[in-house]
Amino acid sequence: MKKIQIIKQNAIFRRLYQKGQSLVAPCLVCYIRKNSVGDVRLGLTVSKKIGGSVERNRAKRVMRVAARAAVSRGLSGADMLLVARGKTPFVKSTKVEKELLSLLKGAGYLSKGDEVK
């Protein structure tokens, strides 16, 4: 399984917000853009509006699992920024995973042969 690099530089976050493709689902928002690195770089954003630290950490954990599933399905060579929405910490991780995979498949970042269960 490929390793996911973590985005920590503010410049990459800003570039994704400005020039990345925005994909919206009920549980999360995904900004994605091809990169020249070849690996998947992941950034997570959870606002304090989501809730206390327990809810914010759960939202990050759930989104991280969904990103790992996308990489295992064949996502490569992209910068991806996942932004939590209000219901993210309160849904099962499988639902967030399904939503992210269907967004990426619809946008053409995953091959059409993979079926989202």
Secondary structure, DSSP 8 states (H G I E B T S, - for coil): ----EE---HHHHHHHHHHSEEEE-SSEEEEEEE-SSSS-EEEEE--GGG-SHHHHHHHHHHHHHHHHHHHHTT--SEEEEEEE-TTGGGS-HHHHHHHHHHHHHHHTSS-TTS---
